[in-house]
Amino acid sequence: MTYYEDLQIGTRNCFGSYHVTREEALEFASKYDPQAFHLDDDAAAATHFGRLSCSGWHTAAMTMRMLVDNMDNVANTKSLGAAGIDDLKWIRPVFPGDTLRVETEIIDKAPWPGRPEMGFFRSKTVVFNQDDKPVMSYVAKVLMQRREPASA
């Protein structure tokens, strides 16, 4: 089991391989971000993207999938969900045909105020494409169960 106490500031993790398909990009955009440059080749060609691009929110969703798959590969992490993200940046577009991967680094941690059974850590997350170019970054605040509640 991995608990709050086991986390070390500076720990880095590299994982994931998510191939982006045209079908999935179109399906996501149709449901959640139906802008022409996510749905229509001709409309996208006339934009700064130059071709059909994925929604940034789709990139975030694909990243979440890789994060959860990685948690399943780590021995029973005691994550309690997230308390939010800061500094979300879509650095460059993601296109159908790209393959994404994730790098994370724990940048700080602290007890959760008023909740002795939990702590949190902040993790810088960067998503890269197959050319090792960053496409998205953010800082997540993740809640973790403590091995034993802190004394009040």
N, C-alpha and C positions, 0 to 999 in steps of 0.2 A: 504494500500500500504506500502511496505517496501522499503525505500530508503537508500542510503549511510549513511545519518545522523543517521538512526535508528540502525545501526550496532554497537555492543559493543564488544570490544576485550575481549576474554575469553569465549564468548558464545559457548556452545557446543550443538550439535544436534546428536541424534542417530535415525536411521531410516533404512528402507528397509528390505526386505526379498526376495531374488532372488534364486530360486531353479535352479541349473545348470543341464541341461539334456544332456545326451550323444548325442542325435541327434543334438542339438544346437552346442555343442562343436565340433562335426565332421563337421557340415556345416560351422562354422566360420573358422576352420582350413583349410578346403578344399579351401575356397575362399581367405583367407588372410595370413595364416601361415602354409603352407603345409609341415610341418616337420613330420617325421615318428612317433615320440613319441606323436604327437597330433592326428594321424590318424590310427595307427595300433597297436592293442593290443600286438602282439608278439614283435614288435620293441620296444614299450614302456616298456614292461616287462624287456627287456635287458638293460635298462638305470637306472640311479639313481632315476628316478621317480617310477619305479617298476610297473607302470600301466599307462594307457592312461591319460594324463593330458591336461588341457585346456591351450590354448595360453595365455600368459600374456596380450596380447593386447585384447583378449576376456574378460579377467577379467576387464580391463580398460573400455571396452564397456559396460559390465554389470553394472559396478559402475556408469557410466554416466547415464544409464537408471534409476537407483535408485535415483540419484541426481535430475534428471529432474522430476521424479514422486514426490519427496519430495517438489520441488519448486511449483508444482501444488497444493500441500496440504497447502503451506504457502500462506497467503493472498497476492496475486499479487505482488510478488517480482519484483523489477525493475532492474534485472540483464541485463547486456548488453553483455554477453558472457565472455569469458576468454581471458587473455593475455598470457597464457602459464602455464606450470607446471615445478616445480623444484624437484629434489631429488626423482625421481620415483624409487621405490624399489619393486621388486617381492620377497617377504620374504619367502614364501613357496608355493608349487604348489596348484592349484585348480583342483579338480577332478569332473567328472560327478557324480551327487548325492549330492554334497555339497550344502549348503544353505548359501548365503552371506548376510551380513549386513554392514552398513556404520556408522562411527562416524566422525564428523568434529568438528574443533575448530577454531574460528577466532583468528589469532595470531598477526595481525596488520592491519592497514588501513591508507590510505593517499589520498589526492587529486591527481587526474591524471594531471601531468604537461602539461600545455598548453591547457587543455580541462576543462574549468570551469563547464561544465554541468555534469561532471562525476568524480567519485573517484574509488578507488579500495581497495579490502581487500585481504589479504592472509589467506588461510585456510588450516590447516593440515588435511588431509583426511587419515583415516585408514580403511581398509576393513578387516572384520573378517569372518571366516567360522563358521559353526554350533558348533564347539568346543571352540569358543571364542579365537581362535588362529589367529593372524594377518597374512594375506596373501599378502597384498599390501599396500603401503603408498606413499604419495606424498604431495607436497605443491602446491596449486593452487593459481593463481593470477586472481581474478574475478573482472570485471568491473561492476560498479553500477551507476545508474542514481542518480544525486543529486536532492533533493526536489526543491531547487532553485540554479541556477548557482552561484558559488563563484564569488565575485567581483575581478576584475583583479588588 
